[in-house]
Amino acid sequence: MIPLLSINQLTFKPTKKWEFMVPSTDFVLGPVDLTINKGESIAIIGQNDSGKSLLAKLIVGAVTPTSGQISLNGQQLDPNNTKARASDIRMMFRQSSESLNPGISIGTMIEEPLRLNTQLSPEMRLEKVLKTLTLVGLMPDHYYFYKHMLSEGQQQRVALARALILDPQVIVADEPFAALDPSVRSQTVNLLLTLQAELGLAFIFISHNLGIVRHMSDRTIVMNEGQVVEVKDTQAMFADPEHPSSQKLINAHKALLTY
Amino acid sequence: MIILDIKNLTLEIESNGVLVKALDKVSLTIQENEIRALVGESGSGKSLIVRAISGALPPQWIVTADRLTWRGQNLLSMTRAQRQAIMRRDIAVIFQDPLASLDPSATLKDQLVESIPQEFIPKGWPWQRRKARLRIAQQIMRKVGIKDVHAAINKYPHELSLDICQKFMIAMALVSQPTLLIADDPTRGMETNTKQQILTLLAQLNKTRNLSILFVSHDLIAISAMAHSMTVLYCGQSVESGKMKAMRRRPLHPYTKALMDSAPSFSPDLIPKSPLVAMDGTIPTLQHLPIGCRLGPRCPRAAKECVQVPEERSINEHKYRCHYPMHVESV
């Protein structure tokens, strides 16, 4: 069986700045090897500055990798062909409240990817936007709303709708739950779980909340200083972490729970 | 002994010509040597309580309270100077978001040295006093767990990572050796390792220095790891308060129950990927607060009576405000 997304020897090295006073950093990401199947959720955990967000950006193509390939359904993705990639792999950015444009209405914002990437007529686009809005649990009326009129949880739903609008196969989310309050967070978790079951999406997310990682993900990736140090089934990972840095994270989480 | 006693604190803000009660009769007490958690989601007014205690509210906001006392002295009726003296020596506040509350134009050393009280420095020549200040500053930074003190002390806040800044905020709060530490969301947005370090540090200070802590957060896992007692707020109303153990074992208010359910880590036998128990709806904004019990429109147990604000009832120091609490069979 061909995996949905496979990442092969992906590396990233930041280009050197020509400034003599700036000490050069020897940060290198990868090489990363990873395969993701249809309908699978994968969590990326790790300390700050371990390259989690960078890996997410490399997968969606917001950053061009130094070397390595990403293939979708067995076909290699060209780093310069952003159009094909933008419709199959979509991203939800950290802090959805800041990644939404305050100047245009929600409907225009969600419609924009359709206008740029498909040949649909305006009527069909409107229909599609309204359908996606109801799918993520918003009202069709929200089409005319602006960002500031919505609560944090609703903004998160808008970000999700924007990610879903092109019928992607993979969604990459950078800390989708960090800014949410507990009661709204459970709603979002439930929404993502049902959508995943319905649409068969593969879902890659970064989180610091290990409770949610344990609940939602099938596999967990631990990153440390740019390297993927451990990949395992989530339940096995939480029962028996092997690498010192994953042990550190998971034991800290368990220590908080056992007071 | 009760050191901070708040009874029926009400805070009114004028919005479009109407007075809105941002805090509605909130009561809170802190015993000596106690860690009390103040739990609430955004917009519940937990930061407003912190600001009301520290006196950092704009003058046009109306604060009324039956009691707002620090060791028996009324904080609301005392002069500005007296209140500042208490805030300087007895109560210390760690504000939310260290990067925003630290001075971006001064090094950590300058900021920390400034907040050392004069009484701590022995008499001597100016250079001796300067040296003594620096020694105290380094000592306290080492104590809160900043590893490379010599490198960090001469840097500006933006040059350091978030967790060092957060530890530095704690150092700044502790340098005046307060009796009460108010920590406003000190673990927000942190990864588990750093979070645990900071919680251990606070718990340790509570044991060794008899420091009382008011821990304001919505991170229930962090709270249940260290707090002795807990007060839950929703939209400016205190819904439930009591001992941590009792509240974890048997929450009486539907909102507390929903909060406990929202952390999957609290229910270890939950099947992975099963839907979580979630409360419908979103938190109302200040302009559109429901009357009566403010949880009303979202509450699964709400009934006709809930348009009246419920009176406070209590079972063995476990106080709650609800017409239909969890231990009574619903109608």
Chai-1 contact restraints between the chains, C-beta under 6 A:
chainA,res_idxA,chainB,res_idxB,connection_type,confidence,min_distance_angstrom,max_distance_angstrom,comment,restraint_id
A,Q47,B,E191,contact,1.0,0.0,6.0,A-B,restraint_1
A,N48,B,E191,contact,1.0,0.0,6.0,A-B,restraint_2
A,S151,B,T282,contact,1.0,0.0,6.0,A-B,restraint_3
A,G153,B,T282,contact,1.0,0.0,6.0,A-B,restraint_4
A,D181,B,E41,contact,1.0,0.0,6.0,A-B,restraint_5
A,D181,B,S42,contact,1.0,0.0,6.0,A-B,restraint_6
A,P182,B,L259,contact,1.0,0.0,6.0,A-B,restraint_7
A,P182,B,S262,contact,1.0,0.0,6.0,A-B,restraint_8
A,S183,B,A258,contact,1.0,0.0,6.0,A-B,restraint_9
A,S183,B,S262,contact,1.0,0.0,6.0,A-B,restraint_10
A,S183,B,M279,contact,1.0,0.0,6.0,A-B,restraint_11
A,S186,B,S262,contact,1.0,0.0,6.0,A-B,restraint_12
A,S186,B,L276,contact,1.0,0.0,6.0,A-B,restraint_13
A,S186,B,A278,contact,1.0,0.0,6.0,A-B,restraint_14
A,Q187,B,A278,contact,1.0,0.0,6.0,A-B,restraint_15
A,V189,B,L276,contact,1.0,0.0,6.0,A-B,restraint_16
A,N190,B,P275,contact,1.0,0.0,6.0,A-B,restraint_17
A,N190,B,L276,contact,1.0,0.0,6.0,A-B,restraint_18
A,N190,B,A278,contact,1.0,0.0,6.0,A-B,restraint_19
A,L193,B,K273,contact,1.0,0.0,6.0,A-B,restraint_20
A,H208,B,E191,contact,1.0,0.0,6.0,A-B,restraint_21
A,L210,B,T192,contact,1.0,0.0,6.0,A-B,restraint_22
A,G211,B,A263,contact,1.0,0.0,6.0,A-B,restraint_23
A,G211,B,P264,contact,1.0,0.0,6.0,A-B,restraint_24
A,G211,B,S265,contact,1.0,0.0,6.0,A-B,restraint_25
A,H215,B,P264,contact,1.0,0.0,6.0,A-B,restraint_26
A,H215,B,P272,contact,1.0,0.0,6.0,A-B,restraint_27
A,L249,B,T192,contact,1.0,0.0,6.0,A-B,restraint_28
A,A252,B,T192,contact,1.0,0.0,6.0,A-B,restraint_29
A,A252,B,N193,contact,1.0,0.0,6.0,A-B,restraint_30
A,A252,B,Q196,contact,1.0,0.0,6.0,A-B,restraint_31
A,H253,B,T192,contact,1.0,0.0,6.0,A-B,restraint_32
A,L256,B,Q196,contact,1.0,0.0,6.0,A-B,restraint_33
A,L256,B,I221,contact,1.0,0.0,6.0,A-B,restraint_34
A,L256,B,A225,contact,1.0,0.0,6.0,A-B,restraint_35
A,L257,B,S265,contact,1.0,0.0,6.0,A-B,restraint_36
A,Y259,B,A225,contact,1.0,0.0,6.0,A-B,restraint_37
